[in-house]
Amino acid sequence: MGARRIKSDWSGIGFGTAAPYYNMAKKTQKSFICNSCGATYTRWQGKCTQCNEWNTIDEDHSAPVISGKRVEAAGPLSDLPFLAEIDPEETARKSTGMPDLDLVLGGGLVPGQLILLAGEPGVGKSTLILEIARKFTGRIYYFSGEESPGQVRMRSDRMKIDGSRIKISREIELDAICSRMSRDKPDLLVVDSVQTISSREGNLPGSPGQLRDAAFALLEAAKRSKVPVLLTGHITKEGSIGGPRLLEHMMDTVLYFESDRNNHYRILKSTKNRFGPVGEAAILEMKSDGMTPAERLSMMRSEEPPSGCVHSVILEGSRPIVVEVQALVTRSAYGPARRVAEGLDTGRLLLLAAVLEKHLKLRLSDYDIFANIAGGFRADEPGLDLALCAAILSSFNELPVSGSTGILGEVGLSGEIRPASREGIRLKELASLGFENLYISNGSSLAEMEGWKKKLYLRQLSGVQELPGALFAGRETDGQ
């Protein structure tokens, strides 16, 4: 049987006018997304090249991409206005009722602000939300996807909170939440947590595509209705916020809620804030009836401290905290000398031990050095360098430093002493606790201490070579 001949008409490409029209279907291009970092790919692969995680890439069903699609304007384009022609929006902040939280937020809640509160499980995110509800003066809409309204009521009764201004629901539908926000316009809307929100697209709650859609929808609804929105978020085992990085980019403010090593206090820090400074911290104390701002955290000075103990000041945001820096220097019995730090940077301890050995001619290579900050605090700032050097010298020479002495300064590799950052705030905290003898850098500016420096004995040092003579004058030491 002979092959059939198919008659073709090629006149449409230059050989005639009756060219046939071939309607080719548009190709749908698949998209793949990493569940760990949110990176997108056009095809599946075993390892994510952004976060180097294996088997975390899945197909993204949230927004299929149509290749070859032309985007046409919906209508005539209007002229864009100049920035000077825009009426400034009302930026009056509303206090949360918690002064420490207002400090972290930069002065309070801004209309339309989108806030993400992230923390590890059990740190107290839901308790903090109810603590805000206790003192907040406006209406609050509370959407709880992780707990039932009855469970939230049990916690509020334990905390003795009046729930007459709090409307609660277990709705997790994204469209319903945005619709209620736009219609009722509460003074504050809370979603606990953003990983539980679902939408009609069929994505699983907590998936990267779902979190991305929720962030865009809530951002648009918050800006349009001018309602501040507080979202809680989960933390992964690596310490980062669960979901794509885009989730943090969409937020106006990102807050991290963490506990100290001994689980005594809760520390709330801002890592991103479009309406205020970044780096401020609120220190709260968990009690049976809720969270309260921690009272003075500074270590009270000892009248006769043992050798190896020196007082200095660290900063949590703009809040000064007096701490006790401890050092133990003991002869190494076996093997090479060890350097162990708790609450301090071990690398910084190695560096300062080498500086003291070089410039004070000490044989610290034959001694183990253990350093610690009393009370379970952690600090990684150069403002404690001089205090750590003084603690090492005190333990090495077995000579105590006076309990009324406070030491501040950064130590360089050449032995020079530089001023600590925001030194005026630190020195004022030392003076308020009764410290009378303060050792600082000779490069420190004393202009901001004019009102109260006359009550103190300020000794300014230029290098670590002067430290033994200043601290142990008239007493025999090994460091000259």
C-alpha positions in Angstrom: 0.0 0.0 0.0 1.5 3.3 -1.0 2.1 6.1 1.3 -0.5 8.9 1.4 0.6 12.2 0.1 -0.4 15.1 2.2 -1.0 18.3 0.4 0.6 21.2 2.1 0.0 24.9 1.3 3.1 27.0 2.0 1.7 30.2 0.5 1.6 31.8 3.9 5.3 32.1 4.1 5.9 33.9 0.9 4.4 31.5 -1.7 0.8 32.7 -1.6 -1.9 34.2 0.5 -3.9 31.3 1.8 -1.6 30.3 4.7 -3.2 28.0 7.3 -3.2 29.1 11.0 -1.7 26.7 13.5 -3.0 27.4 17.0 -0.2 26.1 19.2 -1.0 25.5 22.9 0.8 27.6 25.4 3.3 25.6 27.4 3.0 25.6 31.2 6.4 25.8 32.8 6.8 24.0 36.1 8.3 25.7 39.0 10.2 24.1 41.9 10.9 25.6 45.3 13.1 24.7 48.2 11.2 24.1 51.4 14.2 25.2 53.5 15.2 28.6 52.0 12.6 29.3 49.4 14.9 29.3 46.4 13.1 28.6 43.1 14.2 26.4 40.2 12.9 25.6 36.7 13.5 21.9 37.2 13.9 19.4 40.1 17.3 18.7 41.5 18.5 16.8 44.6 20.5 19.5 46.3 19.6 23.2 46.8 22.5 25.3 45.6 21.4 28.2 47.9 21.3 26.5 51.3 23.1 23.3 50.4 20.3 21.1 51.8 19.4 17.8 50.2 15.9 16.5 49.2 14.2 19.8 50.1 13.0 20.8 46.6 9.4 20.1 45.6 7.2 21.3 42.8 5.4 24.6 43.5 1.7 24.4 42.7 0.9 27.9 43.9 1.6 29.9 40.8 2.2 28.2 37.5 4.2 30.2 35.1 3.0 30.5 31.5 5.8 30.8 29.1 5.5 33.1 26.1 2.5 35.0 27.5 2.3 38.6 26.6 1.4 41.1 29.3 -0.9 43.8 27.9 -1.9 47.0 29.7 -5.4 46.8 31.2 -6.2 50.4 30.0 -4.7 53.8 29.5 -1.9 54.6 31.9 -2.2 57.7 34.1 0.6 60.0 35.0 2.6 59.1 38.1 2.5 61.6 40.9 5.6 63.2 42.4 6.6 62.3 45.9 6.2 65.9 47.0 2.5 65.8 45.9 1.7 62.8 48.1 -0.2 63.6 51.3 1.7 62.1 54.2 -0.2 59.4 56.1 -1.0 59.7 59.7 1.9 58.2 61.6 0.6 58.5 65.1 1.7 55.5 67.0 -0.5 53.6 69.4 1.2 52.3 72.6 1.0 48.5 73.3 0.8 49.3 77.0 4.2 47.7 77.6 7.0 50.4 77.6 9.7 47.8 76.9 7.9 46.5 73.8 7.2 50.1 72.7 11.0 50.7 72.9 11.7 47.7 70.7 9.1 48.8 68.2 10.5 52.3 68.0 7.7 54.0 70.0 4.6 51.8 69.5 2.4 50.4 66.8 2.2 52.1 63.4 -1.1 51.9 61.4 -0.8 49.2 58.8 2.4 47.7 60.3 3.1 44.1 59.7 5.0 42.5 62.5 6.5 39.0 62.7 7.2 37.6 66.2 9.4 34.5 65.9 10.7 32.3 68.7 11.4 28.7 69.6 8.7 26.4 71.0 7.7 27.2 74.6 9.4 30.5 74.8 6.1 32.3 75.5 4.9 33.8 72.2 1.2 33.2 73.0 1.7 34.4 76.6 3.3 37.6 75.3 0.3 38.2 73.0 -2.1 37.9 76.0 0.2 40.2 78.0 -0.2 42.8 75.2 -4.0 42.2 75.3 -4.0 42.9 79.0 -2.7 46.5 78.6 -3.7 47.4 75.0 -6.6 49.9 75.0 -8.1 49.0 71.6 -10.1 46.1 70.1 -8.1 43.0 69.3 -9.0 40.3 66.8 -7.2 37.1 67.8 -7.0 34.3 65.2 -5.6 31.2 66.9 -4.8 28.3 64.5 -2.7 26.4 67.1 -5.1 26.5 70.1 -8.8 26.3 70.6 -10.6 29.3 72.0 -11.2 27.3 75.2 -7.5 26.8 75.7 -6.8 30.5 75.2 -9.5 31.3 77.7 -7.8 29.0 80.2 -4.5 30.8 79.8 -6.2 34.2 80.1 -8.0 33.2 83.3 -4.7 32.0 84.8 -3.2 35.4 83.9 -6.3 37.2 85.2 -6.9 39.0 81.9 -10.2 40.7 81.1 -11.2 39.3 77.7 -14.1 41.8 77.0 -12.0 43.6 74.4 -10.6 40.5 72.6 -12.6 38.7 69.9 -11.2 35.3 69.2 -11.7 32.8 66.4 -10.1 29.7 65.1 -10.5 30.7 61.4 -7.4 29.9 59.4 -8.8 30.8 56.0 -6.7 33.6 54.5 -9.6 35.3 52.7 -11.8 35.2 55.8 -9.1 36.9 57.9 -8.4 39.6 55.3 -12.1 40.2 54.8 -12.7 40.6 58.6 -9.8 43.0 58.8 -11.1 45.2 56.0 -14.7 45.2 57.2 -14.3 45.6 61.0 -10.9 47.4 61.2 -9.8 46.3 64.7 -7.1 48.2 66.5 -4.8 45.2 66.4 -5.1 41.9 64.6 -3.1 38.8 65.8 -2.6 35.6 63.9 -1.0 32.7 65.9 0.7 31.4 63.8 1.3 32.3 60.2 2.3 28.7 59.5 -1.3 27.6 60.1 -3.0 29.8 57.6 -4.5 28.1 54.6 -5.9 29.4 51.3 -8.2 28.1 48.5 -5.3 27.3 46.2 -4.9 23.9 47.9 -1.3 24.4 49.3 -0.5 22.8 52.5 -0.3 25.2 55.5 3.3 26.0 56.3 4.6 25.3 52.8 6.8 28.0 51.1 4.1 28.8 48.5 1.4 29.1 51.2 3.6 31.4 53.4 4.4 33.6 50.4 0.7 34.0 49.5 -0.2 34.7 53.1 2.5 37.4 53.5 1.4 39.2 50.3 -2.3 39.1 51.2 -1.9 40.2 54.8 0.5 43.0 53.8 -2.0 44.3 51.2 -4.9 44.1 53.6 -2.9 45.7 56.5 -1.8 48.7 54.3 -5.3 49.2 52.9 -7.2 49.0 56.1 -4.4 50.6 58.2 -4.7 47.9 60.9 -1.4 46.7 62.6 -1.0 43.0 62.2 1.0 40.8 64.6 2.0 37.3 63.3 3.8 34.6 65.2 6.3 32.4 63.4 8.1 29.1 64.1 11.9 28.7 64.4 13.8 25.9 62.7 16.4 23.8 64.4 19.1 26.0 62.9 17.6 29.1 64.6 16.1 30.7 61.5 12.5 31.5 60.8 10.6 28.7 59.2 9.6 29.3 55.6 11.1 31.2 52.6 13.3 34.2 53.2 10.7 36.3 51.4 8.5 36.0 54.5 11.0 38.3 56.4 11.4 40.6 53.5 7.7 41.3 53.4 7.5 42.2 57.1 7.8 45.8 58.4 9.2 44.5 61.7 10.8 41.2 62.6 11.1 40.4 66.3 13.0 37.5 67.8 11.8 36.2 71.2 14.4 34.0 73.1 15.2 32.9 76.6 18.5 33.0 78.4 20.5 29.8 79.2 19.0 29.5 82.6 15.4 30.1 81.4 15.0 33.0 83.9 14.3 35.8 81.5 12.9 36.4 78.0 14.7 38.7 75.6 12.8 40.4 72.8 15.0 41.9 70.0 14.3 43.5 66.7 16.3 42.5 63.7 14.3 44.5 61.2 12.2 47.6 61.7 11.1 50.1 59.0 9.7 52.4 61.6 12.4 52.6 64.2 15.9 51.6 65.3 17.2 48.0 65.1 19.0 46.4 68.0 16.8 47.5 71.0 15.9 44.8 73.4 13.2 44.2 76.0 14.0 41.9 78.9 10.9 40.2 80.4 10.5 37.8 83.3 8.1 34.9 83.1 5.9 34.5 86.1 2.9 32.4 87.0 0.5 35.2 86.1 2.2 36.3 82.9 5.2 38.3 81.8 6.5 41.4 83.5 9.4 43.7 82.7 12.5 42.5 84.5 13.6 44.8 87.3 17.3 45.8 87.5 19.4 43.0 86.2 22.7 44.4 87.1 24.9 42.4 89.4 25.1 44.1 92.8 28.7 44.7 93.7 30.5 42.7 96.3 32.4 44.6 99.0 35.3 42.1 99.1 35.2 40.0 95.9 37.7 37.1 95.5 40.6 37.3 93.1 39.7 36.9 89.4 36.4 38.8 89.7 35.9 42.2 88.0 32.8 44.2 87.2 32.0 45.7 83.9 28.9 46.7 81.8 27.3 45.1 78.7 24.5 46.5 76.6 21.3 44.8 75.6 20.1 47.2 73.0 20.3 50.6 74.8 19.9 48.9 78.2 23.1 48.7 80.3 23.6 45.7 82.6 26.4 45.5 85.1 28.0 42.0 85.0 30.8 40.2 86.9 33.5 38.9 84.6 35.3 36.0 86.2 38.7 34.3 85.3 40.5 31.4 86.8 44.2 31.0 86.0 45.7 27.7 87.1 48.9 25.9 86.2 48.5 23.3 83.4 49.3 19.8 84.8 48.8 17.7 81.6 49.3 18.6 78.0 49.0 22.0 76.4 47.3 24.9 78.2 43.6 25.2 77.7 41.4 28.3 77.1 37.7 27.8 78.0 35.1 30.6 78.0 31.5 30.5 79.1 29.3 33.3 78.0 32.3 34.9 76.2 33.9 34.4 72.9 36.7 31.8 73.2 38.6 33.4 70.3 38.6 36.7 72.1 40.0 35.0 75.2 42.8 33.5 73.1 43.6 36.9 71.7 43.7 38.7 75.0 45.8 36.0 76.6 48.4 36.4 73.8 48.3 40.2 74.3 49.0 39.9 78.0 51.8 37.4 77.4 53.4 39.6 74.8 53.2 43.0 76.5 53.4 42.0 80.2 56.0 39.2 79.7 53.8 36.7 81.5 54.2 32.9 81.0 50.5 32.3 80.5 51.4 29.4 78.0 52.0 27.3 81.1 48.6 28.0 82.6 45.0 27.1 81.9 42.6 30.0 81.7 38.9 29.7 82.3 36.6 32.7 81.8 32.9 33.2 82.6 30.2 35.9 83.0 28.3 35.3 86.3 24.6 35.0 86.2 24.3 33.1 82.9 24.6 36.2 80.6 26.2 36.0 77.2 28.2 38.8 75.6 30.3 39.1 72.5 31.5 42.7 72.5 35.0 44.2 72.8 33.9 46.5 75.6 34.6 43.7 78.0 38.3 43.2 76.9 39.9 45.4 79.6 37.8 43.8 82.3 38.7 40.3 81.2 42.4 41.3 81.1 42.1 42.6 84.7 40.3 39.4 85.8 43.1 37.3 84.3 45.8 39.4 86.0 43.9 39.3 89.3 43.6 35.5 89.3 47.2 35.0 88.0 48.7 37.2 90.8 46.0 36.0 93.4 45.3 39.7 94.2 41.6 40.7 94.3 40.3 43.9 92.7 38.3 46.3 94.9 34.5 45.7 94.8 34.0 49.4 94.1 35.9 49.2 90.8 34.4 49.1 87.4 36.5 48.5 84.2 35.6 49.3 80.6 37.6 49.3 77.4 38.6 47.6 74.2 42.1 46.1 73.9 44.0 46.0 70.6 46.7 43.6 69.4 49.4 46.2 70.1 48.2 46.5 73.7 46.4 49.9 73.3 43.2 50.6 75.1 40.3 52.1 73.1 36.9 53.4 74.5 34.0 51.1 74.7 30.9 51.9 72.6 28.3 54.2 74.2 30.6 54.5 77.2 28.6 57.3 78.9 25.5 55.0 79.4 27.7 52.3 80.8 29.6 54.6 83.2 26.3 56.1 84.4 25.0 52.7 85.3 28.1 51.9 87.3 27.9 55.2 89.1 24.2 54.6 90.0 25.1 51.3 91.7 27.8 52.8 93.8 31.0 52.1 91.9 33.5 54.8 92.7 36.7 53.7 90.9 36.4 53.5 87.2 39.1 52.5 84.7 38.6 53.5 81.1 40.6 54.4 78.0 42.5 57.7 77.8 40.7 58.3 74.5 37.3 58.5 76.2 35.3 61.7 76.0 34.2 62.9 79.4 32.0 65.7 78.1 28.7 63.8 78.7 29.7 63.0 82.3 30.1 66.6 83.5 27.2 66.4 85.8 28.3 63.5 87.9 31.9 62.6 87.2 33.1 64.6 90.2 31.8 61.9 92.5 34.0 59.3 90.8 37.6 58.4 90.6 38.3 58.1 86.8 41.6 56.5 85.8 42.4 56.7 82.1 44.8 54.1 80.7 46.6 54.1 77.3 47.8 50.5 77.3 47.6 47.2 79.1 51.2 47.8 80.4 49.6 50.3 82.9 47.0 48.0 84.1 48.9 46.1 86.8 50.3 49.2 88.4 46.8 50.9 88.4 45.0 48.0 89.9 47.6 46.6 92.3 49.6 49.7 93.3 51.8 48.9 96.3 51.2 45.1 96.0 53.6 42.6 94.6 52.7 41.3 91.1 54.2 39.3 88.3 53.1 41.7 85.6 55.0 44.9 85.6 
